């Protein structure tokens, strides 16, 4: 199962808000999916990493 809890922790540590994501090309639906641990595309993950300035491991983890 995908878990995006590291994303919210990384955003908090870096002072990044959901509003900042919206203003930098991350859509409402994507944020909705992230909050519910739903699937996102690898393109979206790449965009998130660029906007936040992090690695994929900083925004996602896999759990059983």
C-alpha beads as a LAMMPS data file, in Angstrom:
LAMMPS data file: protein, C-alpha beads

64 atoms
63 bonds

1 atom types
1 bond types

-500.0 500.0 xlo xhi
-500.0 500.0 ylo yhi
-500.0 500.0 zlo zhi

Masses

1 110.0

Atoms # bond

1 1 1 0.000 0.000 0.000
2 1 1 1.192 3.494 -0.773
3 1 1 1.502 5.935 2.089
4 1 1 2.057 9.652 1.464
5 1 1 2.527 10.606 5.113
6 1 1 6.217 11.462 4.490
7 1 1 5.022 14.136 2.039
8 1 1 3.117 16.036 4.722
9 1 1 6.056 15.781 7.134
10 1 1 8.489 17.016 4.456
11 1 1 6.188 19.897 3.565
12 1 1 5.876 20.901 7.233
13 1 1 9.657 20.781 7.729
14 1 1 10.205 23.006 4.684
15 1 1 7.340 25.398 5.396
16 1 1 5.431 24.453 2.241
17 1 1 1.643 24.714 2.221
18 1 1 -1.010 23.083 0.074
19 1 1 -1.646 26.537 -1.357
20 1 1 1.995 26.646 -2.495
21 1 1 1.486 23.322 -4.289
22 1 1 -1.622 24.651 -6.001
23 1 1 0.203 27.793 -7.145
24 1 1 3.038 25.667 -8.548
25 1 1 1.054 23.332 -10.785
26 1 1 -0.181 20.603 -8.433
27 1 1 -3.937 20.346 -8.921
28 1 1 -6.751 20.009 -6.387
29 1 1 -7.506 16.467 -7.526
30 1 1 -3.898 15.435 -6.985
31 1 1 -3.892 16.849 -3.459
32 1 1 -7.207 15.053 -2.823
33 1 1 -5.644 11.765 -4.020
34 1 1 -2.533 12.296 -1.904
35 1 1 -4.613 12.859 1.231
36 1 1 -6.409 9.564 0.612
37 1 1 -3.276 7.606 -0.346
38 1 1 -4.667 7.039 -3.844
39 1 1 -2.537 6.501 -6.910
40 1 1 -0.728 9.318 -8.677
41 1 1 1.353 9.141 -11.835
42 1 1 5.131 9.078 -11.842
43 1 1 4.999 12.357 -13.772
44 1 1 3.077 13.896 -10.873
45 1 1 5.571 12.471 -8.392
46 1 1 8.403 14.019 -10.415
47 1 1 6.586 17.363 -10.415
48 1 1 6.063 17.170 -6.634
49 1 1 9.753 16.441 -6.094
50 1 1 10.750 19.446 -8.217
51 1 1 8.292 21.803 -6.500
52 1 1 9.279 20.699 -3.000
53 1 1 12.949 20.096 -3.787
54 1 1 13.125 16.538 -2.496
55 1 1 13.563 12.877 -3.460
56 1 1 10.707 10.374 -3.956
57 1 1 11.538 8.719 -0.617
58 1 1 10.743 12.041 1.050
59 1 1 7.128 11.903 -0.143
60 1 1 6.128 8.240 -0.327
61 1 1 6.647 4.964 1.485
62 1 1 5.334 1.477 0.932
63 1 1 3.554 -0.395 3.709
64 1 1 2.051 -3.855 3.995

Bonds

1 1 1 2
2 1 2 3
3 1 3 4
4 1 4 5
5 1 5 6
6 1 6 7
7 1 7 8
8 1 8 9
9 1 9 10
10 1 10 11
11 1 11 12
12 1 12 13
13 1 13 14
14 1 14 15
15 1 15 16
16 1 16 17
17 1 17 18
18 1 18 19
19 1 19 20
20 1 20 21
21 1 21 22
22 1 22 23
23 1 23 24
24 1 24 25
25 1 25 26
26 1 26 27
27 1 27 28
28 1 28 29
29 1 29 30
30 1 30 31
31 1 31 32
32 1 32 33
33 1 33 34
34 1 34 35
35 1 35 36
36 1 36 37
37 1 37 38
38 1 38 39
39 1 39 40
40 1 40 41
41 1 41 42
42 1 42 43
43 1 43 44
44 1 44 45
45 1 45 46
46 1 46 47
47 1 47 48
48 1 48 49
49 1 49 50
50 1 50 51
51 1 51 52
52 1 52 53
53 1 53 54
54 1 54 55
55 1 55 56
56 1 56 57
57 1 57 58
58 1 58 59
59 1 59 60
60 1 60 61
61 1 61 62
62 1 62 63
63 1 63 64
